[in-house]
């Protein structure tokens, strides 16, 4: 599994903490949710590009966090939130639900596998 993809998923999943606080009853994401999101995004070139941009922002956020540059990380996180809205409510719900999933669990592995297909499309751009 692509280490950058896993890192991006974890970073992206960590971003909606504020939204999670507003909606504490957010449902746990499932493999079916991830497959639905992949289908929605992969069928729309603009959404695919937006997904790839979110992944790039995730990497930049991780770099900013490594440098302990909180201001840059916060600015990038805000940009990421704006892009997430463009992918639709299913994507936002999926990301919110990742908060409660252990990446090493069966569900976590299945979701990562579903999202890996989208990650591969980013490498082509």
Backbone atoms as SQL, in Angstrom:
CREATE TABLE atoms (id INTEGER PRIMARY KEY, chain TEXT, resi INTEGER, resn TEXT, atom TEXT, x REAL, y REAL, z REAL);
INSERT INTO atoms VALUES
  (1, 'A', 1, 'UNK', 'N', 0.863, -1.183, 0.000),
  (2, 'A', 1, 'UNK', 'CA', 0.000, 0.000, 0.000),
  (3, 'A', 1, 'UNK', 'C', 0.901, 1.235, 0.000),
  (4, 'A', 2, 'UNK', 'N', 0.540, 2.198, -0.758),
  (5, 'A', 2, 'UNK', 'CA', 1.302, 3.423, -0.908),
  (6, 'A', 2, 'UNK', 'C', 1.329, 4.190, 0.412),
  (7, 'A', 3, 'UNK', 'N', 2.504, 4.410, 0.963),
  (8, 'A', 3, 'UNK', 'CA', 2.650, 5.085, 2.248),
  (9, 'A', 3, 'UNK', 'C', 2.096, 6.506, 2.203),
  (10, 'A', 4, 'UNK', 'N', 2.288, 7.207, 1.077),
  (11, 'A', 4, 'UNK', 'CA', 1.754, 8.568, 0.955),
  (12, 'A', 4, 'UNK', 'C', 0.232, 8.555, 0.993),
  (13, 'A', 5, 'UNK', 'N', -0.386, 7.552, 0.379),
  (14, 'A', 5, 'UNK', 'CA', -1.842, 7.443, 0.395),
  (15, 'A', 5, 'UNK', 'C', -2.333, 7.258, 1.822),
  (16, 'A', 6, 'UNK', 'N', -1.689, 6.368, 2.548),
  (17, 'A', 6, 'UNK', 'CA', -2.098, 6.123, 3.932),
  (18, 'A', 6, 'UNK', 'C', -1.922, 7.394, 4.753),
  (19, 'A', 7, 'UNK', 'N', -0.800, 8.068, 4.579),
  (20, 'A', 7, 'UNK', 'CA', -0.573, 9.317, 5.323),
  (21, 'A', 7, 'UNK', 'C', -1.621, 10.357, 4.951),
  (22, 'A', 8, 'UNK', 'N', -1.925, 10.465, 3.655),
  (23, 'A', 8, 'UNK', 'CA', -2.930, 11.437, 3.219),
  (24, 'A', 8, 'UNK', 'C', -4.298, 11.105, 3.785),
  (25, 'A', 9, 'UNK', 'N', -4.651, 9.825, 3.810),
  (26, 'A', 9, 'UNK', 'CA', -5.938, 9.426, 4.375),
  (27, 'A', 9, 'UNK', 'C', -5.999, 9.783, 5.844),
  (28, 'A', 10, 'UNK', 'N', -4.929, 9.520, 6.558),
  (29, 'A', 10, 'UNK', 'CA', -4.927, 9.842, 7.984),
  (30, 'A', 10, 'UNK', 'C', -4.990, 11.342, 8.218),
  (31, 'A', 11, 'UNK', 'N', -4.258, 12.110, 7.416),
  (32, 'A', 11, 'UNK', 'CA', -4.291, 13.564, 7.561),
  (33, 'A', 11, 'UNK', 'C', -5.664, 14.094, 7.190),
  (34, 'A', 12, 'UNK', 'N', -6.168, 13.618, 6.069),
  (35, 'A', 12, 'UNK', 'CA', -7.488, 14.071, 5.624),
  (36, 'A', 12, 'UNK', 'C', -8.538, 13.669, 6.647),
  (37, 'A', 13, 'UNK', 'N', -8.416, 12.471, 7.162),
  (38, 'A', 13, 'UNK', 'CA', -9.367, 12.021, 8.179),
  (39, 'A', 13, 'UNK', 'C', -9.269, 12.808, 9.460),
  (40, 'A', 14, 'UNK', 'N', -8.094, 13.352, 9.746),
  (41, 'A', 14, 'UNK', 'CA', -7.925, 14.124, 10.970),
  (42, 'A', 14, 'UNK', 'C', -8.428, 15.551, 10.835),
  (43, 'A', 15, 'UNK', 'N', -8.553, 16.054, 9.620),
  (44, 'A', 15, 'UNK', 'CA', -8.955, 17.440, 9.397),
  (45, 'A', 15, 'UNK', 'C', -10.363, 17.748, 9.886),
  (46, 'A', 16, 'UNK', 'N', -11.344, 16.875, 9.649),
  (47, 'A', 16, 'UNK', 'CA', -12.706, 17.276, 10.013),
  (48, 'A', 16, 'UNK', 'C', -13.046, 17.143, 11.489),
  (49, 'A', 17, 'UNK', 'N', -12.069, 17.298, 12.358),
  (50, 'A', 17, 'UNK', 'CA', -12.322, 17.195, 13.788),
  (51, 'A', 17, 'UNK', 'C', -13.353, 18.230, 14.230),
  (52, 'A', 18, 'UNK', 'N', -13.287, 19.427, 13.666),
  (53, 'A', 18, 'UNK', 'CA', -14.269, 20.452, 14.017),
  (54, 'A', 18, 'UNK', 'C', -15.664, 20.021, 13.595),
  (55, 'A', 19, 'UNK', 'N', -15.781, 19.478, 12.422),
  (56, 'A', 19, 'UNK', 'CA', -17.087, 19.005, 11.955),
  (57, 'A', 19, 'UNK', 'C', -17.566, 17.853, 12.827),
  (58, 'A', 20, 'UNK', 'N', -16.656, 17.005, 13.245),
  (59, 'A', 20, 'UNK', 'CA', -16.992, 15.890, 14.120),
  (60, 'A', 20, 'UNK', 'C', -17.522, 16.397, 15.441),
  (61, 'A', 21, 'UNK', 'N', -16.926, 17.455, 15.959),
  (62, 'A', 21, 'UNK', 'CA', -17.380, 18.016, 17.228),
  (63, 'A', 21, 'UNK', 'C', -18.791, 18.567, 17.099),
  (64, 'A', 22, 'UNK', 'N', -19.129, 19.095, 15.933),
  (65, 'A', 22, 'UNK', 'CA', -20.468, 19.608, 15.713),
  (66, 'A', 22, 'UNK', 'C', -21.461, 18.479, 15.503),
  (67, 'A', 23, 'UNK', 'N', -21.010, 17.343, 15.043),
  (68, 'A', 23, 'UNK', 'CA', -21.869, 16.209, 14.774),
  (69, 'A', 23, 'UNK', 'C', -21.276, 14.973, 15.435),
  (70, 'A', 24, 'UNK', 'N', -21.387, 14.855, 16.762),
  (71, 'A', 24, 'UNK', 'CA', -20.735, 13.765, 17.465),
  (72, 'A', 24, 'UNK', 'C', -21.305, 12.389, 17.130),
  (73, 'A', 25, 'UNK', 'N', -22.447, 12.336, 16.471),
  (74, 'A', 25, 'UNK', 'CA', -23.046, 11.054, 16.148),
  (75, 'A', 25, 'UNK', 'C', -22.698, 10.603, 14.726),
  (76, 'A', 26, 'UNK', 'N', -21.615, 11.140, 14.167),
  (77, 'A', 26, 'UNK', 'CA', -21.211, 10.758, 12.816),
  (78, 'A', 26, 'UNK', 'C', -21.001, 9.249, 12.763),
  (79, 'A', 27, 'UNK', 'N', -21.535, 8.639, 11.723),
  (80, 'A', 27, 'UNK', 'CA', -21.456, 7.193, 11.583),
  (81, 'A', 27, 'UNK', 'C', -20.064, 6.766, 11.147),
  (82, 'A', 28, 'UNK', 'N', -19.692, 5.571, 11.550),
  (83, 'A', 28, 'UNK', 'CA', -18.424, 4.986, 11.155),
  (84, 'A', 28, 'UNK', 'C', -18.473, 4.671, 9.661),
  (85, 'A', 29, 'UNK', 'N', -17.420, 5.001, 8.942),
  (86, 'A', 29, 'UNK', 'CA', -17.360, 4.748, 7.499),
  (87, 'A', 29, 'UNK', 'C', -17.216, 3.253, 7.234),
  (88, 'A', 30, 'UNK', 'N', -17.740, 2.827, 6.098),
  (89, 'A', 30, 'UNK', 'CA', -17.661, 1.426, 5.713),
  (90, 'A', 30, 'UNK', 'C', -17.024, 1.301, 4.337),
  (91, 'A', 31, 'UNK', 'N', -16.719, 0.075, 3.981),
  (92, 'A', 31, 'UNK', 'CA', -16.163, -0.203, 2.654),
  (93, 'A', 31, 'UNK', 'C', -17.156, 0.223, 1.569),
  (94, 'A', 32, 'UNK', 'N', -18.438, -0.024, 1.802),
  (95, 'A', 32, 'UNK', 'CA', -19.467, 0.360, 0.829),
  (96, 'A', 32, 'UNK', 'C', -19.489, 1.876, 0.642),
  (97, 'A', 33, 'UNK', 'N', -19.317, 2.623, 1.745),
  (98, 'A', 33, 'UNK', 'CA', -19.270, 4.083, 1.645),
  (99, 'A', 33, 'UNK', 'C', -18.091, 4.504, 0.774),
  (100, 'A', 34, 'UNK', 'N', -16.945, 3.881, 1.009),
  (101, 'A', 34, 'UNK', 'CA', -15.747, 4.225, 0.239),
  (102, 'A', 34, 'UNK', 'C', -15.937, 3.890, -1.231),
  (103, 'A', 35, 'UNK', 'N', -16.534, 2.751, -1.521),
  (104, 'A', 35, 'UNK', 'CA', -16.755, 2.364, -2.914),
  (105, 'A', 35, 'UNK', 'C', -17.701, 3.342, -3.608),
  (106, 'A', 36, 'UNK', 'N', -18.716, 3.794, -2.889),
  (107, 'A', 36, 'UNK', 'CA', -19.663, 4.769, -3.449),
  (108, 'A', 36, 'UNK', 'C', -18.935, 6.074, -3.773),
  (109, 'A', 37, 'UNK', 'N', -18.106, 6.532, -2.840),
  (110, 'A', 37, 'UNK', 'CA', -17.351, 7.768, -3.045),
  (111, 'A', 37, 'UNK', 'C', -16.396, 7.619, -4.220),
  (112, 'A', 38, 'UNK', 'N', -15.713, 6.496, -4.315),
  (113, 'A', 38, 'UNK', 'CA', -14.784, 6.256, -5.420),
  (114, 'A', 38, 'UNK', 'C', -15.532, 6.311, -6.748),
  (115, 'A', 39, 'UNK', 'N', -16.689, 5.713, -6.802),
  (116, 'A', 39, 'UNK', 'CA', -17.487, 5.718, -8.038),
  (117, 'A', 39, 'UNK', 'C', -17.896, 7.141, -8.417),
  (118, 'A', 40, 'UNK', 'N', -18.352, 7.915, -7.425),
  (119, 'A', 40, 'UNK', 'CA', -18.772, 9.302, -7.679),
  (120, 'A', 40, 'UNK', 'C', -17.597, 10.124, -8.197),
  (121, 'A', 41, 'UNK', 'N', -16.466, 10.024, -7.523),
  (122, 'A', 41, 'UNK', 'CA', -15.314, 10.850, -7.879),
  (123, 'A', 41, 'UNK', 'C', -14.688, 10.407, -9.199),
  (124, 'A', 42, 'UNK', 'N', -14.544, 9.111, -9.375),
  (125, 'A', 42, 'UNK', 'CA', -13.868, 8.625, -10.585),
  (126, 'A', 42, 'UNK', 'C', -14.689, 8.846, -11.850),
  (127, 'A', 43, 'UNK', 'N', -15.988, 9.063, -11.709),
  (128, 'A', 43, 'UNK', 'CA', -16.824, 9.290, -12.890),
  (129, 'A', 43, 'UNK', 'C', -16.847, 10.759, -13.315),
  (130, 'A', 44, 'UNK', 'N', -16.140, 11.613, -12.582),
  (131, 'A', 44, 'UNK', 'CA', -16.133, 13.052, -12.865),
  (132, 'A', 44, 'UNK', 'C', -14.686, 13.541, -12.841),
  (133, 'A', 45, 'UNK', 'N', -14.176, 13.963, -13.996),
  (134, 'A', 45, 'UNK', 'CA', -12.766, 14.382, -14.087),
  (135, 'A', 45, 'UNK', 'C', -12.443, 15.552, -13.157),
  (136, 'A', 46, 'UNK', 'N', -13.369, 16.488, -13.017),
  (137, 'A', 46, 'UNK', 'CA', -13.124, 17.638, -12.135),
  (138, 'A', 46, 'UNK', 'C', -13.017, 17.180, -10.677),
  (139, 'A', 47, 'UNK', 'N', -13.872, 16.242, -10.286),
  (140, 'A', 47, 'UNK', 'CA', -13.810, 15.730, -8.912),
  (141, 'A', 47, 'UNK', 'C', -12.545, 14.912, -8.701),
  (142, 'A', 48, 'UNK', 'N', -12.142, 14.174, -9.724),
  (143, 'A', 48, 'UNK', 'CA', -10.893, 13.409, -9.615),
  (144, 'A', 48, 'UNK', 'C', -9.718, 14.356, -9.407),
  (145, 'A', 49, 'UNK', 'N', -9.681, 15.449, -10.168),
  (146, 'A', 49, 'UNK', 'CA', -8.619, 16.442, -10.028),
  (147, 'A', 49, 'UNK', 'C', -8.655, 17.059, -8.623),
  (148, 'A', 50, 'UNK', 'N', -9.855, 17.344, -8.135),
  (149, 'A', 50, 'UNK', 'CA', -10.002, 17.915, -6.793),
  (150, 'A', 50, 'UNK', 'C', -9.495, 16.932, -5.746),
  (151, 'A', 51, 'UNK', 'N', -9.825, 15.644, -5.908),
  (152, 'A', 51, 'UNK', 'CA', -9.333, 14.623, -4.983),
  (153, 'A', 51, 'UNK', 'C', -7.808, 14.606, -4.966),
  (154, 'A', 52, 'UNK', 'N', -7.205, 14.677, -6.139),
  (155, 'A', 52, 'UNK', 'CA', -5.738, 14.680, -6.229),
  (156, 'A', 52, 'UNK', 'C', -5.157, 15.924, -5.556),
  (157, 'A', 53, 'UNK', 'N', -5.822, 17.061, -5.739),
  (158, 'A', 53, 'UNK', 'CA', -5.375, 18.293, -5.088),
  (159, 'A', 53, 'UNK', 'C', -5.450, 18.162, -3.566),
  (160, 'A', 54, 'UNK', 'N', -6.477, 17.492, -3.076),
  (161, 'A', 54, 'UNK', 'CA', -6.607, 17.264, -1.631),
  (162, 'A', 54, 'UNK', 'C', -5.448, 16.399, -1.136),
  (163, 'A', 55, 'UNK', 'N', -5.095, 15.393, -1.908),
  (164, 'A', 55, 'UNK', 'CA', -3.961, 14.542, -1.536),
  (165, 'A', 55, 'UNK', 'C', -2.663, 15.328, -1.457),
  (166, 'A', 56, 'UNK', 'N', -2.463, 16.232, -2.418),
  (167, 'A', 56, 'UNK', 'CA', -1.256, 17.073, -2.411),
  (168, 'A', 56, 'UNK', 'C', -1.259, 17.987, -1.185),
  (169, 'A', 57, 'UNK', 'N', -2.431, 18.539, -0.877),
  (170, 'A', 57, 'UNK', 'CA', -2.525, 19.388, 0.317),
  (171, 'A', 57, 'UNK', 'C', -2.233, 18.573, 1.575),
  (172, 'A', 58, 'UNK', 'N', -2.700, 17.334, 1.598),
  (173, 'A', 58, 'UNK', 'CA', -2.426, 16.464, 2.742),
  (174, 'A', 58, 'UNK', 'C', -0.939, 16.269, 2.958),
  (175, 'A', 59, 'UNK', 'N', -0.211, 16.081, 1.864),
  (176, 'A', 59, 'UNK', 'CA', 1.244, 15.935, 1.968),
  (177, 'A', 59, 'UNK', 'C', 1.882, 17.231, 2.466),
  (178, 'A', 60, 'UNK', 'N', 1.388, 18.366, 1.975),
  (179, 'A', 60, 'UNK', 'CA', 1.925, 19.666, 2.407),
  (180, 'A', 60, 'UNK', 'C', 1.620, 19.919, 3.881),
  (181, 'A', 61, 'UNK', 'N', 0.450, 19.502, 4.324),
  (182, 'A', 61, 'UNK', 'CA', 0.094, 19.659, 5.738),
  (183, 'A', 61, 'UNK', 'C', 1.027, 18.820, 6.594),
  (184, 'A', 62, 'UNK', 'N', 1.282, 17.601, 6.152),
  (185, 'A', 62, 'UNK', 'CA', 2.188, 16.736, 6.902),
  (186, 'A', 62, 'UNK', 'C', 3.588, 17.355, 6.990),
  (187, 'A', 63, 'UNK', 'N', 4.064, 17.915, 5.877),
  (188, 'A', 63, 'UNK', 'CA', 5.380, 18.574, 5.887),
  (189, 'A', 63, 'UNK', 'C', 5.374, 19.770, 6.842),
  (190, 'A', 64, 'UNK', 'N', 4.304, 20.559, 6.813),
  (191, 'A', 64, 'UNK', 'CA', 4.202, 21.717, 7.703),
  (192, 'A', 64, 'UNK', 'C', 4.184, 21.260, 9.161),
  (193, 'A', 65, 'UNK', 'N', 3.483, 20.172, 9.437),
  (194, 'A', 65, 'UNK', 'CA', 3.439, 19.653, 10.808),
  (195, 'A', 65, 'UNK', 'C', 4.807, 19.158, 11.255),
  (196, 'A', 66, 'UNK', 'N', 5.558, 18.532, 10.350),
  (197, 'A', 66, 'UNK', 'CA', 6.904, 18.068, 10.679),
  (198, 'A', 66, 'UNK', 'C', 7.818, 19.243, 11.020),
  (199, 'A', 67, 'UNK', 'N', 7.583, 20.375, 10.333),
  (200, 'A', 67, 'UNK', 'CA', 8.370, 21.586, 10.586),
  (201, 'A', 67, 'UNK', 'C', 7.801, 22.404, 11.741),
  (202, 'A', 68, 'UNK', 'N', 6.713, 21.912, 12.311),
  (203, 'A', 68, 'UNK', 'CA', 6.011, 22.595, 13.420),
  (204, 'A', 68, 'UNK', 'C', 5.527, 23.990, 12.994),
  (205, 'A', 69, 'UNK', 'N', 5.117, 24.085, 11.731),
  (206, 'A', 69, 'UNK', 'CA', 4.597, 25.328, 11.171),
  (207, 'A', 69, 'UNK', 'C', 3.074, 25.270, 11.224),
  (208, 'A', 70, 'UNK', 'N', 2.540, 25.583, 12.389),
  (209, 'A', 70, 'UNK', 'CA', 1.108, 25.462, 12.647),
  (210, 'A', 70, 'UNK', 'C', 0.280, 26.398, 11.759),
  (211, 'A', 71, 'UNK', 'N', 0.787, 27.593, 11.517),
  (212, 'A', 71, 'UNK', 'CA', 0.046, 28.566, 10.705),
  (213, 'A', 71, 'UNK', 'C', -0.165, 28.036, 9.293),
  (214, 'A', 72, 'UNK', 'N', 0.894, 27.539, 8.676),
  (215, 'A', 72, 'UNK', 'CA', 0.786, 26.991, 7.327),
  (216, 'A', 72, 'UNK', 'C', -0.127, 25.774, 7.314),
  (217, 'A', 73, 'UNK', 'N', 0.016, 24.899, 8.297),
  (218, 'A', 73, 'UNK', 'CA', -0.828, 23.709, 8.374),
  (219, 'A', 73, 'UNK', 'C', -2.302, 24.093, 8.489),
  (220, 'A', 74, 'UNK', 'N', -2.605, 25.108, 9.289),
  (221, 'A', 74, 'UNK', 'CA', -3.990, 25.563, 9.442),
  (222, 'A', 74, 'UNK', 'C', -4.531, 26.151, 8.141),
  (223, 'A', 75, 'UNK', 'N', -3.715, 26.939, 7.456),
  (224, 'A', 75, 'UNK', 'CA', -4.136, 27.532, 6.178),
  (225, 'A', 75, 'UNK', 'C', -4.401, 26.442, 5.140),
  (226, 'A', 76, 'UNK', 'N', -3.517, 25.462, 5.075),
  (227, 'A', 76, 'UNK', 'CA', -3.691, 24.362, 4.131),
  (228, 'A', 76, 'UNK', 'C', -4.912, 23.520, 4.489),
  (229, 'A', 77, 'UNK', 'N', -5.141, 23.333, 5.776),
  (230, 'A', 77, 'UNK', 'CA', -6.319, 22.577, 6.222),
  (231, 'A', 77, 'UNK', 'C', -7.600, 23.275, 5.808),
  (232, 'A', 78, 'UNK', 'N', -7.608, 24.585, 5.888),
  (233, 'A', 78, 'UNK', 'CA', -8.786, 25.351, 5.468),
  (234, 'A', 78, 'UNK', 'C', -9.029, 25.180, 3.965),
  (235, 'A', 79, 'UNK', 'N', -7.947, 25.230, 3.185),
  (236, 'A', 79, 'UNK', 'CA', -8.081, 25.008, 1.739),
  (237, 'A', 79, 'UNK', 'C', -8.626, 23.610, 1.464),
  (238, 'A', 80, 'UNK', 'N', -8.140, 22.644, 2.245),
  (239, 'A', 80, 'UNK', 'CA', -8.580, 21.269, 2.076),
  (240, 'A', 80, 'UNK', 'C', -10.077, 21.142, 2.360),
  (241, 'A', 81, 'UNK', 'N', -10.540, 21.788, 3.405),
  (242, 'A', 81, 'UNK', 'CA', -11.967, 21.740, 3.745),
  (243, 'A', 81, 'UNK', 'C', -12.822, 22.303, 2.616),
  (244, 'A', 82, 'UNK', 'N', -12.341, 23.375, 2.002),
  (245, 'A', 82, 'UNK', 'CA', -13.073, 23.975, 0.888),
  (246, 'A', 82, 'UNK', 'C', -13.138, 23.012, -0.297),
  (247, 'A', 83, 'UNK', 'N', -12.038, 22.335, -0.574),
  (248, 'A', 83, 'UNK', 'CA', -12.019, 21.372, -1.676),
  (249, 'A', 83, 'UNK', 'C', -12.898, 20.159, -1.373),
  (250, 'A', 84, 'UNK', 'N', -12.898, 19.718, -0.120),
  (251, 'A', 84, 'UNK', 'CA', -13.714, 18.563, 0.266),
  (252, 'A', 84, 'UNK', 'C', -15.189, 18.807, -0.046),
  (253, 'A', 85, 'UNK', 'N', -15.645, 20.027, 0.160),
  (254, 'A', 85, 'UNK', 'CA', -17.049, 20.354, -0.116),
  (255, 'A', 85, 'UNK', 'C', -17.379, 20.146, -1.584),
  (256, 'A', 86, 'UNK', 'N', -16.401, 20.372, -2.459),
  (257, 'A', 86, 'UNK', 'CA', -16.619, 20.202, -3.896),
  (258, 'A', 86, 'UNK', 'C', -16.807, 18.736, -4.274),
  (259, 'A', 87, 'UNK', 'N', -16.311, 17.838, -3.430),
  (260, 'A', 87, 'UNK', 'CA', -16.445, 16.412, -3.726),
  (261, 'A', 87, 'UNK', 'C', -17.796, 15.860, -3.281),
  (262, 'A', 88, 'UNK', 'N', -18.531, 16.638, -2.522),
  (263, 'A', 88, 'UNK', 'CA', -19.879, 16.240, -2.146),
  (264, 'A', 88, 'UNK', 'C', -19.998, 15.731, -0.725),
  (265, 'A', 89, 'UNK', 'N', -21.237, 15.634, -0.256),
  (266, 'A', 89, 'UNK', 'CA', -21.488, 15.235, 1.126),
  (267, 'A', 89, 'UNK', 'C', -21.069, 13.798, 1.423),
  (268, 'A', 90, 'UNK', 'N', -21.090, 12.933, 0.422),
  (269, 'A', 90, 'UNK', 'CA', -20.678, 11.543, 0.652),
  (270, 'A', 90, 'UNK', 'C', -19.201, 11.478, 1.038),
  (271, 'A', 91, 'UNK', 'N', -18.401, 12.283, 0.363),
  (272, 'A', 91, 'UNK', 'CA', -16.966, 12.308, 0.661),
  (273, 'A', 91, 'UNK', 'C', -16.726, 12.858, 2.069),
  (274, 'A', 92, 'UNK', 'N', -17.400, 13.950, 2.393),
  (275, 'A', 92, 'UNK', 'CA', -17.232, 14.564, 3.713),
  (276, 'A', 92, 'UNK', 'C', -17.647, 13.578, 4.801),
  (277, 'A', 93, 'UNK', 'N', -18.757, 12.887, 4.586),
  (278, 'A', 93, 'UNK', 'CA', -19.233, 11.902, 5.559),
  (279, 'A', 93, 'UNK', 'C', -18.232, 10.759, 5.709),
  (280, 'A', 94, 'UNK', 'N', -17.681, 10.307, 4.592),
  (281, 'A', 94, 'UNK', 'CA', -16.673, 9.240, 4.633),
  (282, 'A', 94, 'UNK', 'C', -15.472, 9.684, 5.461),
  (283, 'A', 95, 'UNK', 'N', -14.978, 10.880, 5.203),
  (284, 'A', 95, 'UNK', 'CA', -13.811, 11.379, 5.920),
  (285, 'A', 95, 'UNK', 'C', -14.116, 11.567, 7.412),
  (286, 'A', 96, 'UNK', 'N', -15.309, 12.073, 7.723),
  (287, 'A', 96, 'UNK', 'CA', -15.697, 12.216, 9.130),
  (288, 'A', 96, 'UNK', 'C', -15.710, 10.857, 9.823),
  (289, 'A', 97, 'UNK', 'N', -16.226, 9.852, 9.124),
  (290, 'A', 97, 'UNK', 'CA', -16.323, 8.517, 9.696),
  (291, 'A', 97, 'UNK', 'C', -14.988, 7.823, 9.892),
  (292, 'A', 98, 'UNK', 'N', -13.958, 8.296, 9.207),
  (293, 'A', 98, 'UNK', 'CA', -12.624, 7.693, 9.367),
  (294, 'A', 98, 'UNK', 'C', -12.044, 7.935, 10.750),
  (295, 'A', 99, 'UNK', 'N', -12.587, 8.909, 11.458),
  (296, 'A', 99, 'UNK', 'CA', -12.100, 9.218, 12.807),
  (297, 'A', 99, 'UNK', 'C', -12.177, 8.000, 13.728),
  (298, 'A', 100, 'UNK', 'N', -13.186, 7.162, 13.500),
  (299, 'A', 100, 'UNK', 'CA', -13.453, 6.039, 14.397),
  (300, 'A', 100, 'UNK', 'C', -12.911, 4.710, 13.890),
  (301, 'A', 101, 'UNK', 'N', -12.086, 4.761, 12.856),
  (302, 'A', 101, 'UNK', 'CA', -11.607, 3.514, 12.259),
  (303, 'A', 101, 'UNK', 'C', -10.105, 3.365, 12.448),
  (304, 'A', 102, 'UNK', 'N', -9.722, 2.204, 12.929),
  (305, 'A', 102, 'UNK', 'CA', -8.310, 1.849, 13.043),
  (306, 'A', 102, 'UNK', 'C', -7.816, 1.492, 11.638),
  (307, 'A', 103, 'UNK', 'N', -6.789, 2.195, 11.125),
  (308, 'A', 103, 'UNK', 'CA', -6.306, 1.912, 9.768),
  (309, 'A', 103, 'UNK', 'C', -5.852, 0.462, 9.576),
  (310, 'A', 104, 'UNK', 'N', -5.524, -0.214, 10.661),
  (311, 'A', 104, 'UNK', 'CA', -5.065, -1.601, 10.576),
  (312, 'A', 104, 'UNK', 'C', -6.220, -2.602, 10.639),
  (313, 'A', 105, 'UNK', 'N', -7.430, -2.137, 10.947),
  (314, 'A', 105, 'UNK', 'CA', -8.593, -3.022, 11.025),
  (315, 'A', 105, 'UNK', 'C', -9.014, -3.455, 9.628),
  (316, 'A', 106, 'UNK', 'N', -9.887, -4.457, 9.569),
  (317, 'A', 106, 'UNK', 'CA', -10.391, -4.916, 8.268),
  (318, 'A', 106, 'UNK', 'C', -11.077, -3.780, 7.523),
  (319, 'A', 107, 'UNK', 'N', -11.917, -3.010, 8.233),
  (320, 'A', 107, 'UNK', 'CA', -12.592, -1.873, 7.592),
  (321, 'A', 107, 'UNK', 'C', -11.580, -0.848, 7.098),
  (322, 'A', 108, 'UNK', 'N', -10.588, -0.539, 7.923),
  (323, 'A', 108, 'UNK', 'CA', -9.568, 0.437, 7.537),
  (324, 'A', 108, 'UNK', 'C', -8.806, 0.007, 6.307),
  (325, 'A', 109, 'UNK', 'N', -8.434, -1.250, 6.256),
  (326, 'A', 109, 'UNK', 'CA', -7.694, -1.786, 5.111),
  (327, 'A', 109, 'UNK', 'C', -8.577, -1.762, 3.863),
  (328, 'A', 110, 'UNK', 'N', -9.851, -2.141, 4.013),
  (329, 'A', 110, 'UNK', 'CA', -10.775, -2.139, 2.867),
  (330, 'A', 110, 'UNK', 'C', -10.982, -0.727, 2.321),
  (331, 'A', 111, 'UNK', 'N', -11.126, 0.228, 3.201),
  (332, 'A', 111, 'UNK', 'CA', -11.334, 1.618, 2.771),
  (333, 'A', 111, 'UNK', 'C', -10.083, 2.141, 2.071),
  (334, 'A', 112, 'UNK', 'N', -8.923, 1.836, 2.626),
  (335, 'A', 112, 'UNK', 'CA', -7.676, 2.261, 1.990),
  (336, 'A', 112, 'UNK', 'C', -7.543, 1.645, 0.604),
  (337, 'A', 113, 'UNK', 'N', -7.933, 0.389, 0.466),
  (338, 'A', 113, 'UNK', 'CA', -7.855, -0.280, -0.830),
  (339, 'A', 113, 'UNK', 'C', -8.798, 0.385, -1.835),
  (340, 'A', 114, 'UNK', 'N', -9.989, 0.740, -1.388),
  (341, 'A', 114, 'UNK', 'CA', -10.949, 1.399, -2.277),
  (342, 'A', 114, 'UNK', 'C', -10.412, 2.750, -2.740),
  (343, 'A', 115, 'UNK', 'N', -9.812, 3.493, -1.819),
  (344, 'A', 115, 'UNK', 'CA', -9.289, 4.813, -2.155),
  (345, 'A', 115, 'UNK', 'C', -7.981, 4.754, -2.952),
  (346, 'A', 116, 'UNK', 'N', -7.307, 3.603, -2.899),
  (347, 'A', 116, 'UNK', 'CA', -6.052, 3.454, -3.643),
  (348, 'A', 116, 'UNK', 'C', -6.271, 3.597, -5.148),
  (349, 'A', 117, 'UNK', 'N', -7.437, 3.178, -5.621),
  (350, 'A', 117, 'UNK', 'CA', -7.735, 3.322, -7.055),
  (351, 'A', 117, 'UNK', 'C', -7.743, 4.791, -7.460),
  (352, 'A', 118, 'UNK', 'N', -8.307, 5.640, -6.610),
  (353, 'A', 118, 'UNK', 'CA', -8.293, 7.067, -6.894),
  (354, 'A', 118, 'UNK', 'C', -6.876, 7.624, -6.832),
  (355, 'A', 119, 'UNK', 'N', -6.120, 7.135, -5.879),
  (356, 'A', 119, 'UNK', 'CA', -4.734, 7.587, -5.751),
  (357, 'A', 119, 'UNK', 'C', -3.943, 7.255, -7.013),
  (358, 'A', 120, 'UNK', 'N', -4.198, 6.110, -7.609),
  (359, 'A', 120, 'UNK', 'CA', -3.507, 5.729, -8.840),
  (360, 'A', 120, 'UNK', 'C', -3.845, 6.688, -9.967),
  (361, 'A', 121, 'UNK', 'N', -5.076, 7.159, -10.003),
  (362, 'A', 121, 'UNK', 'CA', -5.451, 8.104, -11.053),
  (363, 'A', 121, 'UNK', 'C', -4.726, 9.432, -10.892),
  (364, 'A', 122, 'UNK', 'N', -4.329, 9.753, -9.667),
  (365, 'A', 122, 'UNK', 'CA', -3.578, 10.991, -9.424),
  (366, 'A', 122, 'UNK', 'C', -2.168, 10.892, -9.996),
  (367, 'A', 123, 'UNK', 'N', -1.590, 9.718, -9.977),
  (368, 'A', 123, 'UNK', 'CA', -0.232, 9.535, -10.494),
  (369, 'A', 123, 'UNK', 'C', -0.189, 9.766, -11.998),
  (370, 'A', 124, 'UNK', 'N', -1.322, 9.611, -12.684),
  (371, 'A', 124, 'UNK', 'CA', -1.381, 9.782, -14.127),
  (372, 'A', 124, 'UNK', 'C', -1.430, 11.247, -14.528),
  (373, 'A', 125, 'UNK', 'N', -1.786, 12.106, -13.594),
  (374, 'A', 125, 'UNK', 'CA', -1.926, 13.534, -13.929),
  (375, 'A', 125, 'UNK', 'C', -0.595, 14.227, -13.943);
